[in-house]
Amino acid sequence: MPRAKGERKLEILKALAQMLEAPRWERITTAALAAKLDVSEAALYRHFASKAQMYEGLIEFIETSVFTLANKITADEGDGHKQADRLLEMLLAFAEKNPGMVRVMTGDALVGEHERLQARMNQFFDRFEATLKQALRTAADSDAGSHAATLLRYAIGSLHLFEKSGFAKKPTEGFAAQRAFLSA
C-alpha cells in the first residue's frame, strides 16, 4: 500500500533528525539520507525541492514545538520569574529529548547550507529571548533585557556543550542548582 505524501515527508525528516543525532561531525548528504531510507535520491527530491527545504522542515518542527509549549507556559503561569524559569527549563528539556535538533539549533548542521537557514535559527533565538524578556517584564524585573539575554546565553551554551560532548552532558543536568544563579 503506497504511503501518503505527507507520511513520506515526515519519514524523511525523522531519518534526517536521526542522522543528526550521531555524534559525528561529517556533513549529511542526500545520498546518505537516501541510503538510510532505502530509496533513491530522486525519491527524496519528489518530496523536497532541496536539502535546504528538509532543514527548513526541521526548523519548523523546532519553532512549532518550542513556541507551542512557551505559549502554554505563559498562559498557565502568572509569575513572570517562574515563567522565565519554566521557559528556560522547557528549552533545555526539548533539546535533551531531541539531540538531532540541537545540531540544527546550534547551526553546526547548517554549515555549508543556505544562509537563510542560519538566519531563521537566529530569528528563533531572538523570538525566544523576546519571550523571556516579556516574562521578566511581567515580573517587573528592572533589567528584563539583560536578564533575558543572560538566560538565552546560558541556554545556547548548554546546547553547545550537549552537542560537543557527543550528547553526553545533558542540558538539564545541574539546572536545578544553577537556576539560583540565573535568577539572581
Backbone torsions as a table, in degrees:
resi	resn	phi	psi	omega
1	MET	NA	124.8	-178.4
2	PRO	-68.6	147.7	179.2
3	ARG	-83.0	151.4	173.9
4	ALA	-68.9	151.9	-177.4
5	LYS	-57.3	-42.4	179.6
6	GLY	-63.4	-36.1	178.8
7	GLU	-65.4	-42.4	-179.4
8	ARG	-66.7	-39.8	178.0
9	LYS	-60.5	-44.5	179.4
10	LEU	-63.8	-40.3	178.3
11	GLU	-61.9	-40.7	178.6
12	ILE	-64.5	-45.4	-179.4
13	LEU	-64.7	-39.9	177.9
14	LYS	-63.5	-41.9	179.3
15	ALA	-64.5	-41.4	177.6
16	LEU	-62.1	-44.8	178.8
17	ALA	-61.8	-40.6	178.1
18	GLN	-63.9	-40.5	178.7
19	MET	-64.4	-34.4	178.9
20	LEU	-70.8	-19.4	178.7
21	GLU	-74.8	-18.9	179.1
22	ALA	-66.5	128.6	-176.8
23	PRO	-77.1	46.7	174.1
24	ARG	-108.8	157.5	-175.0
25	TRP	-109.6	9.0	180.0
26	GLU	-76.9	155.2	-179.3
27	ARG	-71.0	141.3	179.1
28	ILE	-88.3	128.1	-179.9
29	THR	-102.6	159.0	176.2
30	THR	-66.9	-29.4	178.0
31	ALA	-63.9	-44.1	179.3
32	ALA	-66.8	-39.8	178.4
33	LEU	-64.2	-44.2	178.6
34	ALA	-62.1	-41.2	179.2
35	ALA	-63.8	-41.1	179.0
36	LYS	-60.5	-37.5	-178.9
37	LEU	-87.5	-6.6	-177.3
38	ASP	59.2	46.4	175.7
39	VAL	-134.4	172.4	176.5
40	SER	-84.4	159.8	175.2
41	GLU	-60.8	-35.1	178.7
42	ALA	-59.4	-35.7	178.7
43	ALA	-64.4	-37.1	176.7
44	LEU	-62.6	-43.3	-176.0
45	TYR	-74.1	-9.4	172.3
46	ARG	-75.2	-22.1	-178.2
47	HIS	-103.8	-28.1	-179.9
48	PHE	-135.2	132.5	-178.8
49	ALA	-68.1	-24.1	-177.4
50	SER	-158.7	168.1	175.1
51	LYS	-66.1	-33.2	177.4
52	ALA	-58.0	-38.7	177.9
53	GLN	-65.2	-33.1	176.7
54	MET	-65.3	-45.5	177.9
55	TYR	-64.2	-36.0	175.8
56	GLU	-61.0	-37.0	176.4
57	GLY	-62.2	-39.9	177.3
58	LEU	-67.8	-41.3	179.2
59	ILE	-63.7	-40.2	177.2
60	GLU	-61.6	-40.5	176.6
61	PHE	-60.4	-45.1	179.2
62	ILE	-59.9	-51.4	-178.3
63	GLU	-58.9	-50.4	-177.2
64	THR	-62.3	-46.7	-178.3
65	SER	-62.4	-52.3	-175.4
66	VAL	-66.2	-45.6	-175.2
67	PHE	-78.0	-22.7	171.1
68	THR	-65.2	-45.2	178.1
69	LEU	-67.3	-39.4	179.4
70	ALA	-61.9	-42.9	178.9
71	ASN	-62.7	-38.7	178.2
72	LYS	-65.3	-43.3	179.5
73	ILE	-61.9	-46.4	-177.8
74	THR	-68.6	-28.5	177.5
75	ALA	-76.7	-35.0	-174.8
76	ASP	-86.9	-27.0	-173.9
77	GLU	-110.6	118.7	-178.1
78	GLY	-83.1	-27.7	-178.3
79	ASP	-79.7	120.4	-175.5
80	GLY	-62.3	-39.7	178.3
81	HIS	-66.6	-39.8	177.3
82	LYS	-67.3	-36.6	175.9
83	GLN	-58.2	-50.7	-178.3
84	ALA	-60.7	-42.2	178.9
85	ASP	-61.6	-47.1	-179.4
86	ARG	-67.8	-36.5	177.3
87	LEU	-61.6	-46.6	-179.8
88	LEU	-63.4	-46.4	179.2
89	GLU	-62.0	-38.3	178.5
90	MET	-63.2	-43.5	179.8
91	LEU	-62.8	-42.6	179.1
92	LEU	-65.0	-41.6	179.5
93	ALA	-67.0	-39.0	176.9
94	PHE	-59.3	-45.8	-179.5
95	ALA	-62.4	-43.7	-178.9
96	GLU	-62.2	-37.7	-178.2
97	LYS	-77.2	-22.1	-174.9
98	ASN	-128.7	67.0	-174.3
99	PRO	-59.0	-33.5	177.8
100	GLY	-61.7	-34.9	179.7
101	MET	-69.5	-26.2	179.4
102	VAL	-62.0	-38.8	178.4
103	ARG	-64.4	-29.4	174.9
104	VAL	-75.8	-44.7	-177.7
105	MET	-62.2	-39.1	180.0
106	THR	-79.5	-12.5	179.0
107	GLY	91.0	-7.9	-178.3
108	ASP	-61.3	-38.9	179.8
109	ALA	-73.6	-14.5	-175.6
110	LEU	-96.0	-4.8	179.3
111	VAL	-61.3	128.7	-179.5
112	GLY	84.6	-3.9	177.1
113	GLU	-95.0	-177.0	-177.9
114	HIS	-63.3	135.8	-175.9
115	GLU	-62.4	-22.9	179.4
116	ARG	-63.9	-25.6	179.6
117	LEU	-67.3	-45.2	178.1
118	GLN	-66.7	-37.4	177.5
119	ALA	-61.0	-39.3	179.7
120	ARG	-67.8	-38.3	176.4
121	MET	-67.2	-36.7	176.3
122	ASN	-61.0	-41.5	177.3
123	GLN	-63.2	-38.0	177.1
124	PHE	-56.8	-50.0	-178.1
125	PHE	-68.5	-34.3	174.8
126	ASP	-61.8	-43.3	179.8
127	ARG	-66.5	-39.6	178.7
128	PHE	-65.8	-40.8	177.2
129	GLU	-61.9	-41.7	177.6
130	ALA	-62.6	-35.9	177.7
131	THR	-66.4	-42.8	176.0
132	LEU	-62.4	-43.6	-178.4
133	LYS	-62.1	-41.5	179.0
134	GLN	-64.1	-40.8	178.1
135	ALA	-61.5	-42.8	-178.3
136	LEU	-71.5	-31.5	174.3
137	ARG	-65.3	-37.9	176.6
138	THR	-58.7	-33.4	-179.7
139	ALA	-85.1	5.8	-177.9
140	ALA	58.5	36.2	175.8
141	ASP	-66.5	125.9	-174.8
142	SER	-68.7	-22.5	177.5
143	ASP	-132.6	59.8	-175.7
144	ALA	-57.4	-37.1	-178.3
145	GLY	-64.0	-49.3	180.0
146	SER	-66.5	-39.6	179.6
147	HIS	-64.0	-44.9	179.5
148	ALA	-63.1	-41.0	178.7
149	ALA	-62.8	-40.1	178.5
150	THR	-63.6	-44.7	179.3
151	LEU	-62.4	-41.5	179.8
152	LEU	-65.2	-42.5	179.3
153	ARG	-63.2	-38.7	175.5
154	TYR	-60.0	-46.6	-178.5
155	ALA	-63.2	-46.5	-179.5
156	ILE	-63.0	-41.4	176.3
157	GLY	-61.5	-40.3	178.1
158	SER	-64.0	-39.1	178.4
159	LEU	-64.9	-44.4	179.3
160	HIS	-63.2	-42.6	179.1
161	LEU	-62.1	-41.9	177.8
162	PHE	-58.8	-48.4	-178.6
163	GLU	-66.5	-48.2	-176.0
164	LYS	-66.9	-22.4	177.9
165	SER	-85.5	7.6	-176.5
166	GLY	70.5	29.5	179.1
167	PHE	69.7	26.0	178.4
168	ALA	-90.9	-41.2	-179.2
169	LYS	-85.8	98.2	-175.0
170	LYS	-63.6	137.6	-179.0
171	PRO	-62.0	-29.1	-179.3
172	THR	-86.6	-8.6	-179.7
173	GLU	-62.9	120.9	179.4
174	GLY	82.3	-2.1	-176.7
175	PHE	-62.6	-38.6	-179.2
176	ALA	-57.0	-41.7	179.4
177	ALA	-76.9	-35.1	-176.2
178	GLN	-76.7	-21.7	-176.8
179	ARG	-60.0	-30.4	178.3
180	ALA	-62.4	-39.3	178.7
181	PHE	-70.0	-35.3	-177.3
182	LEU	-73.4	-27.4	-177.8
183	SER	-95.3	0.4	-178.9
184	ALA	-70.2	NA	NA
